[in-house]
Amino acid sequence: MGLTAMDLLTVEEWPVAHDHGLTVSCGDVAAGTIEDGLNEPSNHRGIIEAFERHIPHAASVEVPNVICFFGNRRGMENGVGIENSIRCLAECAPIAESEGVTILVEVLNSKPGGHVDYIGDRMDYALEIIRAVDSPRVKILYDIYHMQIMEGDIIRTLTDASPWIGHYHTGGVPGRAEIDDSQELNYPPIVQAIADTGFEGFMAHEFIPRSGDPLRSLREAVELCAL
């Protein structure tokens, strides 16, 4: 099939991927959760400690990226969430820089059926934070599925934001099913636009197959996105 990596594996799962000759494209090191993330200061110590503990390990086994999240809003104003997130990531950045591992923060949709109340649901929010932190090792995980739901304008957005994007996720809209012609996104030109930015990282397929044949769906997605 030509796949070289698996995404979002926990630390305990990393050896399994490596035993099968696969890179872990983005590791889950339990640095907070979708709901309890960077925007809330009471979460900061746990996030920082998770990165202190696991980023050196990630570097030692060639895991290039680790993930964290912006957190749920719970009535918080954007400006407060932005300030709090910058403060936490500014402490995390030197850890990542020293080991050559990139911290990714994911944008997600907050509409019904998505991650309702998630504060990091717009690229302008994420970009204000990542630009302020100003580290080559702190970037955005741009989930194409989620941002199509929230904003659309995918190709222009990812092109303009390319210096601050470190990873991509796919998924069909609506429903996060296959990325074929049963849904509204046209992935070949999206993938070409990503390539045109000079991006050299990973794009992970993160859809839920509904065809009854998951391996066929994955194979077709890989072929659809091949340049």
MOQUI-V850446 format. One record per helix or strand of 2 or more residues. SS is the DSSP state (h for helix, s for strand). FROM is the first residue (numbers start at 0). LEN is the number of residues. If there is no record, write none. Layout:
# MOQUI-V850446
{{SS & FROM & LEN} {SS & FROM & LEN}}
This chain:
# MOQUI-V850446
{{s & 4 & 6} {h & 10 & 9} {s & 22 & 6} {h & 40 & 20} {s & 64 & 5} {h & 77 & 22} {s & 101 & 5} {h & 122 & 11} {s & 137 & 6} {h & 143 & 7} {h & 153 & 7} {h & 161 & 3} {s & 164 & 6} {h & 186 & 10} {s & 202 & 3} {h & 213 & 11}}
